[in-house]
Amino acid sequence: MNDSFQRPIRFLPSLKKKTVIGLFHVVIWALIVSIAITAIGVTTYDQIKIIQWITFLVGALLLPLFMNSHPRELPEKEIRRATISIVVSFGILVMMSFITLFLKAL
């Protein structure tokens, strides 16, 4: 870790940016799976709502952790790859939500 790195939020730990991005992926895919198993009828929302709420709260905590992470800037290639992978994961999450709404409407 660079000595000149100043954490914007002092009470939060400073993780590596790659670790926080990986945790974003885990949160997004946990939501995708929970929505999918609810949509196909394996379980009901009432049975897994605690898991979904915990996932939302962890996702909300990841934004300040990302701001607090080091190094401040990733190499250009890694930024592009991480951006594309998070956008694709979020797109799949949105599509899964719309598919669920469509299945419920039938």
Beta strands, then each sheet from edge to edge (+ up, - down):
end
